[in-house]
Amino acid sequence: MDKMNFLEFARERYSCRKLTGAPVAAEKLERILEAARIAPTAHNEQPFRVFLLESPEAVEKVPEITPCIFGADCFLMVAAVPGEAWVREFDQTNFATVDASIVATHIMLAIEAEGLGTTWVGYFDAPRAKELFPVMAPYELIALFPIGEKAAEAHPAHLHEKRKPIADLVERF
């Protein structure tokens, strides 16, 4: 993929909030999970976990932690593991949430590359998620991704193309 193609891909990707509910093919999920596995992390410590919520029992619990379902029938929850992360020696910054965010970005882009839709959901009740899914309890929950086929009527939100000028975002020295 050349640079122009990546920019086109990045511009066309949008937060999809309308999914069909059709099952997601297992091979697509495996490629998305592999994209998470190979994501770069500080010092290659890989301080993250990804939870695939795909069973009917798991999917049934998701509305108890967020209203942001969007018609999905499977979800990925990304978590940081601070105890496994690299810590910057100069200021003791723990990179677990940075690394988990990198992994989450890989997941989001891989979902799009598979021709599926998603949006990065940060609006979820993490304490309730940890109650419903005790395996998540030791971790810092970062992002939830509803995954599915984009509905025919899905479209970018009205603010999708609103961006600050590059001069407002980049300082050159």
Contacts in CASP RR format, 6 or more apart in sequence:
PFRMAT RR
TARGET T0000
AUTHOR 0000-0000-0000
METHOD contacts of the structure
MODEL  1
MDKMNFLEFARERYSCRKLTGAPVAAEKLERILEAARIAPTAHNEQPFRV
FLLESPEAVEKVPEITPCIFGADCFLMVAAVPGEAWVREFDQTNFATVDA
SIVATHIMLAIEAEGLGTTWVGYFDAPRAKELFPVMAPYELIALFPIGEK
AAEAHPAHLHEKRKPIADLVERF
1 9 0 8 1.000
9 109 0 8 1.000
9 112 0 8 1.000
9 113 0 8 1.000
13 108 0 8 1.000
13 109 0 8 1.000
13 112 0 8 1.000
14 155 0 8 1.000
14 156 0 8 1.000
14 157 0 8 1.000
14 160 0 8 1.000
15 118 0 8 1.000
15 119 0 8 1.000
15 120 0 8 1.000
15 156 0 8 1.000
15 157 0 8 1.000
15 160 0 8 1.000
16 70 0 8 1.000
16 117 0 8 1.000
16 118 0 8 1.000
16 119 0 8 1.000
16 150 0 8 1.000
16 154 0 8 1.000
17 68 0 8 1.000
17 70 0 8 1.000
17 119 0 8 1.000
17 154 0 8 1.000
17 157 0 8 1.000
18 70 0 8 1.000
18 71 0 8 1.000
18 150 0 8 1.000
18 151 0 8 1.000
18 153 0 8 1.000
18 154 0 8 1.000
18 155 0 8 1.000
19 70 0 8 1.000
19 71 0 8 1.000
19 72 0 8 1.000
19 117 0 8 1.000
19 146 0 8 1.000
19 147 0 8 1.000
19 148 0 8 1.000
19 149 0 8 1.000
19 150 0 8 1.000
19 151 0 8 1.000
19 154 0 8 1.000
20 71 0 8 1.000
20 148 0 8 1.000
20 149 0 8 1.000
20 150 0 8 1.000
20 151 0 8 1.000
21 71 0 8 1.000
21 72 0 8 1.000
21 73 0 8 1.000
21 148 0 8 1.000
21 149 0 8 1.000
22 73 0 8 1.000
22 148 0 8 1.000
22 149 0 8 1.000
23 73 0 8 1.000
23 74 0 8 1.000
24 54 0 8 1.000
24 73 0 8 1.000
24 74 0 8 1.000
24 116 0 8 1.000
24 147 0 8 1.000
24 148 0 8 1.000
24 149 0 8 1.000
28 114 0 8 1.000
28 116 0 8 1.000
29 52 0 8 1.000
29 54 0 8 1.000
29 74 0 8 1.000
29 147 0 8 1.000
31 110 0 8 1.000
31 114 0 8 1.000
32 76 0 8 1.000
32 107 0 8 1.000
32 110 0 8 1.000
32 111 0 8 1.000
32 114 0 8 1.000
32 147 0 8 1.000
33 50 0 8 1.000
33 52 0 8 1.000
35 106 0 8 1.000
35 107 0 8 1.000
35 109 0 8 1.000
35 110 0 8 1.000
35 113 0 8 1.000
36 48 0 8 1.000
36 50 0 8 1.000
36 76 0 8 1.000
36 78 0 8 1.000
36 103 0 8 1.000
36 106 0 8 1.000
36 107 0 8 1.000
36 110 0 8 1.000
38 106 0 8 1.000
39 99 0 8 1.000
39 102 0 8 1.000
39 103 0 8 1.000
39 105 0 8 1.000
39 106 0 8 1.000
40 102 0 8 1.000
41 47 0 8 1.000
41 48 0 8 1.000
41 86 0 8 1.000
41 95 0 8 1.000
41 99 0 8 1.000
41 102 0 8 1.000
41 103 0 8 1.000
42 85 0 8 1.000
42 86 0 8 1.000
42 95 0 8 1.000
42 98 0 8 1.000
42 99 0 8 1.000
43 86 0 8 1.000
43 95 0 8 1.000
45 84 0 8 1.000
45 85 0 8 1.000
45 86 0 8 1.000
45 95 0 8 1.000
45 99 0 8 1.000
46 84 0 8 1.000
46 99 0 8 1.000
47 80 0 8 1.000
47 81 0 8 1.000
47 82 0 8 1.000
47 83 0 8 1.000
47 84 0 8 1.000
47 85 0 8 1.000
47 86 0 8 1.000
47 95 0 8 1.000
47 96 0 8 1.000
47 99 0 8 1.000
47 100 0 8 1.000
48 78 0 8 1.000
48 79 0 8 1.000
48 80 0 8 1.000
48 81 0 8 1.000
48 96 0 8 1.000
48 99 0 8 1.000
48 100 0 8 1.000
48 103 0 8 1.000
49 78 0 8 1.000
49 79 0 8 1.000
49 81 0 8 1.000
49 136 0 8 1.000
49 139 0 8 1.000
50 76 0 8 1.000
50 77 0 8 1.000
50 78 0 8 1.000
50 79 0 8 1.000
50 103 0 8 1.000
50 107 0 8 1.000
51 76 0 8 1.000
51 77 0 8 1.000
51 79 0 8 1.000
51 133 0 8 1.000
51 135 0 8 1.000
51 136 0 8 1.000
52 74 0 8 1.000
52 75 0 8 1.000
52 76 0 8 1.000
53 59 0 8 1.000
53 61 0 8 1.000
53 62 0 8 1.000
53 74 0 8 1.000
53 75 0 8 1.000
53 76 0 8 1.000
53 77 0 8 1.000
53 133 0 8 1.000
54 73 0 8 1.000
54 74 0 8 1.000
54 75 0 8 1.000
58 75 0 8 1.000
58 133 0 8 1.000
59 72 0 8 1.000
59 73 0 8 1.000
59 74 0 8 1.000
59 75 0 8 1.000
61 132 0 8 1.000
61 133 0 8 1.000
62 69 0 8 1.000
62 75 0 8 1.000
63 69 0 8 1.000
64 125 0 8 1.000
64 128 0 8 1.000
64 132 0 8 1.000
65 124 0 8 1.000
65 125 0 8 1.000
65 126 0 8 1.000
65 128 0 8 1.000
65 129 0 8 1.000
65 132 0 8 1.000
65 144 0 8 1.000
66 121 0 8 1.000
66 122 0 8 1.000
66 123 0 8 1.000
66 124 0 8 1.000
66 125 0 8 1.000
66 144 0 8 1.000
67 123 0 8 1.000
68 119 0 8 1.000
68 121 0 8 1.000
68 122 0 8 1.000
68 123 0 8 1.000
68 124 0 8 1.000
68 144 0 8 1.000
68 146 0 8 1.000
69 146 0 8 1.000
70 119 0 8 1.000
70 146 0 8 1.000
71 146 0 8 1.000
71 148 0 8 1.000
72 118 0 8 1.000
72 146 0 8 1.000
72 147 0 8 1.000
72 148 0 8 1.000
73 148 0 8 1.000
74 146 0 8 1.000
74 147 0 8 1.000
74 148 0 8 1.000
75 144 0 8 1.000
75 145 0 8 1.000
75 146 0 8 1.000
75 147 0 8 1.000
76 107 0 8 1.000
76 144 0 8 1.000
76 145 0 8 1.000
76 147 0 8 1.000
77 129 0 8 1.000
77 133 0 8 1.000
77 136 0 8 1.000
77 141 0 8 1.000
77 143 0 8 1.000
77 144 0 8 1.000
77 145 0 8 1.000
78 100 0 8 1.000
78 103 0 8 1.000
78 104 0 8 1.000
78 107 0 8 1.000
78 141 0 8 1.000
78 142 0 8 1.000
78 143 0 8 1.000
78 144 0 8 1.000
78 145 0 8 1.000
79 100 0 8 1.000
79 136 0 8 1.000
79 139 0 8 1.000
79 140 0 8 1.000
79 141 0 8 1.000
79 142 0 8 1.000
80 96 0 8 1.000
80 97 0 8 1.000
80 99 0 8 1.000
80 100 0 8 1.000
80 139 0 8 1.000
80 140 0 8 1.000
80 142 0 8 1.000
81 96 0 8 1.000
81 138 0 8 1.000
81 139 0 8 1.000
81 140 0 8 1.000
82 94 0 8 1.000
82 96 0 8 1.000
82 97 0 8 1.000
82 140 0 8 1.000
83 94 0 8 1.000
83 96 0 8 1.000
84 96 0 8 1.000
85 94 0 8 1.000
85 95 0 8 1.000
85 96 0 8 1.000
85 99 0 8 1.000
86 94 0 8 1.000
86 95 0 8 1.000
86 99 0 8 1.000
87 93 0 8 1.000
87 94 0 8 1.000
87 95 0 8 1.000
88 95 0 8 1.000
96 140 0 8 1.000
97 140 0 8 1.000
97 142 0 8 1.000
100 140 0 8 1.000
100 142 0 8 1.000
100 143 0 8 1.000
101 142 0 8 1.000
101 143 0 8 1.000
104 120 0 8 1.000
104 142 0 8 1.000
104 143 0 8 1.000
104 145 0 8 1.000
107 143 0 8 1.000
107 145 0 8 1.000
108 118 0 8 1.000
108 120 0 8 1.000
108 145 0 8 1.000
111 117 0 8 1.000
111 118 0 8 1.000
111 145 0 8 1.000
111 147 0 8 1.000
112 118 0 8 1.000
115 150 0 8 1.000
116 147 0 8 1.000
116 148 0 8 1.000
116 149 0 8 1.000
116 150 0 8 1.000
117 147 0 8 1.000
117 148 0 8 1.000
117 149 0 8 1.000
117 150 0 8 1.000
117 154 0 8 1.000
118 145 0 8 1.000
118 146 0 8 1.000
118 147 0 8 1.000
118 148 0 8 1.000
119 145 0 8 1.000
119 146 0 8 1.000
120 143 0 8 1.000
120 145 0 8 1.000
121 143 0 8 1.000
121 144 0 8 1.000
121 145 0 8 1.000
121 146 0 8 1.000
122 143 0 8 1.000
122 144 0 8 1.000
124 141 0 8 1.000
124 144 0 8 1.000
126 141 0 8 1.000
129 136 0 8 1.000
129 141 0 8 1.000
130 136 0 8 1.000
130 137 0 8 1.000
130 141 0 8 1.000
END
